[in-house]
Amino acid sequence: MSLYLIDTHILLWWLSDDKKLTKKIKAILSNPDNEIIVSAVTLWEIAIKKSLNKLKTPDFLKEVLHENSFKILPMTGDHALYVEHLPHIHSDPFDRLLIAQSIVEKVPLITKDPMIHKYKVSCIY
């Protein structure tokens, strides 16, 4: 079994079956032998944008994640503290936390964000 952490836009593309999602990533996300992890940070970002009417997602997102067998990764103190060790390449706090989680948990991050690919983090896209 392989573990993968997914960036917010990857989750949103998966939920909407967006054509921006490559065949490679669709195969990873749909493979039952893989464990797909959604960060609590991603859920927080979605909740903020949804409350500002900047985003539409299923009302029962947690249940939808469960139906897709996606696991939720809580944010820990170790994740938060690791952010101080990251170079200031990316200013988005959500992305910086996802990078920290990926590094601390030693899990590759699935993202198309070119800024994230500049970090010493295992990325897939």
N, C-alpha and C positions, 0 to 999 in steps of 0.2 A: 504494500500500500504506500502511495506517495501522498504527502501533505502539500497543500498549496493555500496561500493566503491571497485573497483577491481584493484588488483596489475597488473603490466605490463605483467608478464608471464601468468596470467589468461586470459587477453585480447588476447594475442598471441595464446594461446591454443584454445580459442574460435574461433578465425578467421581461424585457420588451422584445426579445428575439431580434435584436438590432443586427443589421447586416455588417456593421463594423467589427463584430466578433468573428475572428478568423476560424477556419475549420479546425486548426490545431487547438485553439483555446476551447472551442465547443466540445471537441473530443475529450480534452482533459476534464472539463466541468461535468460532462455527462457520463464519464467512466465510473461505474460503481466501485471500482477498486481504489479510486482516489478519494482522499478526504479533503473536502473543500471547506476552507475556514473564512468566515466573515467576521471582521473585527467589530467589537462594540463601538470603536471609533467611527467605522463606516455607518453604523446605525445611528449614531449621534449626528453625524454630518447630514444624513438623509432626513432625520427628524427636524433638524434646524431648517433645512431648505424647504421641506414640506410645510412647515409651520409658516414660512414666509411666502407660500404659494409659488415657489420657484421650481417645484418638482412635484410630479405625481408618481406615486408608488402604491402598491396594494395596501389597503387599510390594515390588513393583518400580516404584515411583513414577516414577523417572527414565525408565524405558522407556514407561510410560503417557503421560508428558508428550511423549515423542518421537512416540508413535503419534498424539497429538492435534496434532502439529506445533507444540507450545509450546516456546519457547526459554527457556534458563536465563540469567538475568542475574547475573553474579558480583557480590559486594559488593567495592567498592574503597575505598581510603583516602579518596578524594574524597567518597564517599558517607558514610563514617563521620564525617569531619570536618565535613560540612555540618550534621549534627545539632545542633551547637552554635549554629547560626544560627536554629534553629526556636524559636518561642515555646513555652512550657511549657503547652500546651493538653492534650496527650495524654501520659500517663505510660508507655504501653506501648512498650518499646524496639523491638520488632519493627515496630510501626506507624510509629514515628518514623523508622526506617531506610527503610521503604518510601516514606514521604513524601520523605525526602532523595533517594532514588534517582529518584523521579518528577521532582523539581525539577532535579536535576543532569543527568539524561538527557533532560529536556524531553519526557517521555512521560506522557500522561494515565493516571491511576490509576483502575481500576474498583473501586469499593468502595461498600458501603452504610453504612459506619461514619460516623455523624453527627459524631463528633469530628474525623475527618480532613477533612471538608468545611469545617471552621472555619479550616483553613490556606490559605495562598495557593498552592494546588496545583490543577492541572487534574484534576478528578474527574468520573467518569461513573457514574451509576446511575439 
